[in-house]
Amino acid sequence: MSFTEEQLQRYSRQILLKEVGGKGQKKIAEAKVFLIGAGGLGSPAILYLASAGVGTLGIIDDDQVDLSNLQRQIIHSTQTVNRPKVESAQETIAKMNPDVKVNAYTGRLNSGNIMDTIKDYDIILDGSDNFATRFLVNDAAFFQKKTLISGSIFRFEGQLTTLKPHHTDDGPKPCYRCLYPEPPPPGLVPSCQEAGVLGVLAGTIGILQAAEALKEILGIGESMAGRLLIYDALEMRFQNVKVPKNPKCLLCGPNPSITELLDYEISCGLPVND
């Protein structure tokens, strides 16, 4: 593909990077990224992926914009309160970068629709707000050999990792179940509605998710696969922890017992984007 003069100007600062260049910008323009949630994590990730020129963004969310969202869900505005989040996000992207195609999905992922929904995308960004979706997405990404970039936030702490157990060139990589074998019982972990969250924390982790996605698209830098980044906003401290593959993992281990998608009870107990 060739770029117009307007596109060359729009992406000029990015193209100047020797790790990107024109060939890299073409990869970005041809990339397809699927984002689960247009909330606290999805908002900054969507904005930066769109501004970078990612050609196709798929966005799924079943919620409407609420006034309490605006403290951290920066893709929305007071004018879009009570409107579907996917519509609000799509409208913002259209104003910011008309190069980007947005596929908007209003609804919730389940074992019956997720495989068809994500099949045409290269990378998945998970910004969901419940364990049921998080485990479902991990399993579906594993079965379809999709790279999954997972972020979570809670109060003043955020976490980030990249999950691609299907990539074994430089050693085995874990899936989400290697870190957390099973979802906790509903209600065990308080939601952000109950415990609160610092709004800017969502921006920090969401932007890091976008950065990881661009690195994966371009094939540059060191992947977060096999590592967990922990960010403490109060201490302004980042920790990088190695996460090994669990040889007894029920999904990605050598003797898996999970061979099909499972539906778990939805609970807003996951410290993710709300």
Secondary structure, DSSP 8 states (H G I E B T S, - for coil): ----HHHHHHTHHHHTSTTTHHHHHHHHHH-EEEEE-SSTTHHHHHHHHHHHT-SEEEEEE--B--GGGTTT-TT--GGGTTSBHHHHHHHHHHHH-TT-EEEEEES---TTTHHHHHTT-SEEEE--SSHHHHHHHHHHHHHTT-EEEEEEEEBTEEEEEEE-TT--TTS----HHHH-SS---TTSS--HHHH-B-HHHHHHHHHHHHHHHHHHHHT-S---BTEEEEEETTTTEEEEEE----TT-TTTSSS-S--S-------S---S--
